[in-house]
């Protein structure tokens, strides 16, 4: 645990110091997010905060991660570097939805080729497509969630914190190291990104966070737990971005819109604001939801298979009711 805390502190310090530099770089190269009809900020905001998170994450691991795990880290770091570069490109000049999706698929293939895959069906013909859908899905979910000051970074921090706790309780050193670095980088960036934000993470940050959280979820293993428990854990920890993405897709498909190319104010955060919550109240409420889901994930890690299935079923029912309440009744 001491090593995890050292990795966390290092990533935190470098994110705190690196974010103002990323802000200057964004202004210098013109990576600016300008207001529009589907965006709630009123003035131009520098992007590229994700560069500071990526750099802090990488430095912390290089300095303090156990060298025994370096071979396993290579594929993850290479993939994270690729999606971060993809994000920089998108923040600077803009990418079409198709090209962006193809880039994410390539990033997912990097993990698959280097052995970071799901092991649900114990059959590569089934597990590899599932891995691809998981990585691309979570990467996009965090990208879509980045629609309000502090939201994506704070949810990533909550998810990383619970991945870290679960890993520490179960002796998962690699997962714990990755989660600690992600946690430090996210918290350090949030100092500048929480409402009112002075910089946005941009696609550089949201794609990086989504990709890394997907990878951490894939690496999480419990040798003495059934598969249902193993895979309920990351699903619960990342339940909020999964729900938000599902809500957006259902909403846009119902309106005859392409979910991948059409943006809008139809996210869970926007709907809460429309019901009278302030932006800060909305973000803090969603942080609380993330914490509750993380606690449930920790519970099933210590519970039996029957209790785990019950918790999973209750969470799924709550998600279905939420979907009905926020979308299908409007």
C-alpha positions, 0 to 999 in steps of 0.5 A: 500500500505504501508503494501505491500511495507513493505512485498516487502522490507522484502523479498528483504532484506532476498533474498539479504542476503540469496542468498550467503548462498544458494550458499554455500549450493549448493557447499557443497551438490554438487547441481551444474549445469555443462555445456553441449551441450544444455546449454550456460554457460561455467563453473559449476554454483551453483544451489539452489538460489530458496531456498533463494527466497522461504525463503525470500517470506515465512518470509515476509508473516509470519512477515507482512501478515494480520492474517485474511488471514492466513487460505487462505494462508495455502494451498498456502504455503503448495503447494509452499513448496512441489514444492520447495522440489521437485525442491531441489530433482531435483537439487540435484539428478535429476528427470525423466520427469514423476516423476517431472510432477506427483509431479507438479500435486500433488502440483496443487491438494493441491491448489484445495483441499484447495479451490484455483480454477478457476471460469471460467465456474462456474461448478466444473467439468469444472473448476477443470481440467482447474485449474489443467492445469493452475497450471501445465502449468504455473509452467512448463512455468517458469521452461522452461523459466529459460534458460538464466541469469536473464530471469526467475527471471526478468520475474517473477519480472515483472509479480509480479509487475503488479499483485501487482499494479492490486491488489492494484487498486482493493483492493485485499489484499491477492493477493497484499501481495503474489505479493509483497513478490514474487517481493521482493524475485525475485529482491533480487535474481536478484542481483546475477543472472543477467548476468553474474550470480554467481548462478542459481535459479535451479528447486527449484526457477523456480518451486516455481515461476511458482507455485506461479504466477499461484496461484496469477493468480487464486486468482485475482478477480474483483467483478465488471468485467465480467469473460472475463476481469478477465481471460484475466488479468493473461493470459496477465501478464504471456503472455511471459512464455506462448508464450515461452512454446507454441513455444517450444512445437510446435517446438519439436512436428514438429521435432518429439521430446517429448516436456517434455523430450527433452531439447534444444536451441529452446526457444525464448531467444535462437532464439533472440541470434541466430539473433544477440542479446547479452545475455543481450540484449535478456533478456532486450528485453524480460523484455520489452515485459513483461512490455508491456503485464503487461500494457495491463493487467492493461488497460483491468482492467479499460476498458469495455468488448468490449475494453478488447476483442479487446486488447485480440484479438490483443494480441492473433494475435500478439502471432500467428504472433510471433509463425509463424515468429519464428518457422513456417517459419524456 
